[in-house]
Amino acid sequence: ARGDAHAAYRLGVEYMDGKVVKRDFTKALQYHVQAAKSGNAMSMFDVGSIHEYGYGVPKDIGQAATWYGRSANYGLAQGQYNFGTMLEAGEGVAKDEVEAYKFFILAARGGFTGVPYNNETLRIDRNALLPTQLLEHKLSREQIADGRQRAADFKVASGPLASE
């Protein structure tokens, strides 16, 4: 109530998990948005998940992409990975494989490489290529170089979200 972003984040988590308090996605969204607007990247990610899966709200892949993108720009590796997958597929955002490649690189630097998944068997496969490797087979040398340069030039956002 006094504007503490971390407290709002923790309340959002508790209302999503329903372990300490009764699960309430409306309250979870309220507290996560409060924390996200203050610059909490994990809350930005959780707001994206709420919209992607329709937890207490209608599913909205565009809103999910917006919030995952915000968490990605604030340096959250799992947000960078999720946003990369959306950019790669053109899901909720315009398709941009070079930008997806950039975010996969950034996510991997943050320790989130993704799951090696075999699209033919539809199973996790430790020998399958990672998302960055899959894109490297599709992109030109120039596009790969561009994606790497974008990753090198990336600056993590900080502070409160800009007003919408």
SVG drawing of the C-alpha trace seen along z (x, -y; Angstrom):
<svg xmlns="http://www.w3.org/2000/svg" viewBox="-11 -8 40 47">
<polyline fill="none" stroke="black" stroke-width="0.4" points="0.0,0.0 3.0,-2.3 4.5,-1.6 7.2,0.9 7.9,2.7 9.5,5.8 6.5,6.2 4.1,5.9 6.1,8.5 6.0,10.9 2.3,10.4 1.8,11.1 3.7,14.3 1.8,15.4 -1.6,14.7 -0.5,16.6 0.8,19.6 -1.9,19.8 0.3,21.5 0.1,18.9 -3.1,17.0 -6.0,18.2 -5.1,18.1 -6.5,14.9 -5.3,14.0 -7.0,10.6 -5.0,9.6 -1.9,11.3 -2.2,9.2 -2.8,6.0 0.3,6.5 2.5,7.7 1.5,4.7 2.3,2.4 5.8,3.9 6.3,4.1 5.6,0.4 8.3,-0.2 10.8,1.7 10.5,5.3 11.4,7.5 10.1,10.7 6.7,9.1 6.8,8.0 7.4,11.7 4.6,12.9 2.2,10.4 3.2,11.8 2.5,15.4 -0.9,14.3 -1.9,13.0 -0.4,15.9 -2.2,18.6 -5.4,16.6 -5.0,16.7 -8.0,14.7 -8.1,12.7 -8.8,13.7 -5.8,15.2 -4.0,12.4 -0.8,13.3 -0.2,9.7 -0.2,8.6 1.9,11.5 4.5,10.5 4.4,6.9 5.1,7.9 7.7,10.6 9.4,7.9 9.5,5.5 11.1,8.2 13.5,9.0 14.6,5.3 15.0,5.2 17.5,8.0 15.5,11.1 17.0,14.1 13.8,16.1 11.9,13.1 14.5,12.7 14.0,16.4 10.2,16.2 10.3,13.0 12.8,14.5 10.4,17.5 7.6,15.1 9.7,13.0 10.9,16.1 7.4,17.4 5.7,14.0 3.4,14.8 1.9,11.7 4.6,9.5 5.9,9.1 8.2,11.9 11.8,10.9 14.3,13.8 17.4,11.6 15.9,9.9 14.9,13.3 18.5,14.5 19.7,11.4 17.4,12.3 18.3,16.0 22.0,14.9 21.2,12.6 19.1,15.3 22.0,17.8 24.4,15.3 22.0,15.0 22.0,18.8 18.8,19.5 19.6,21.5 16.2,23.1 15.3,26.7 16.8,28.9 13.6,29.9 13.2,32.1 10.3,30.7 10.0,33.9 9.6,36.3 7.9,33.5 10.2,34.5 13.0,33.1 16.2,34.4 19.6,33.7 21.2,34.0 18.8,31.5 20.0,28.1 19.3,25.1 17.3,22.1 20.4,20.1 21.8,23.0 18.5,23.6 18.4,20.0 22.0,20.0 21.0,22.7 18.2,20.4 19.9,17.0 22.5,15.6 26.0,14.8 25.0,11.1 21.9,11.7 23.9,13.7 26.5,10.9 23.7,8.3 22.1,10.4 25.4,10.7 26.0,7.0 22.6,6.2 23.3,8.4 26.6,6.7 25.0,3.3 22.1,4.3 21.7,2.1 19.6,3.3 16.7,1.0 16.3,-0.1 14.0,-2.3 10.2,-2.6 8.5,-1.7 7.8,-4.7 4.2,-5.8 2.1,-4.2"/>
</svg>
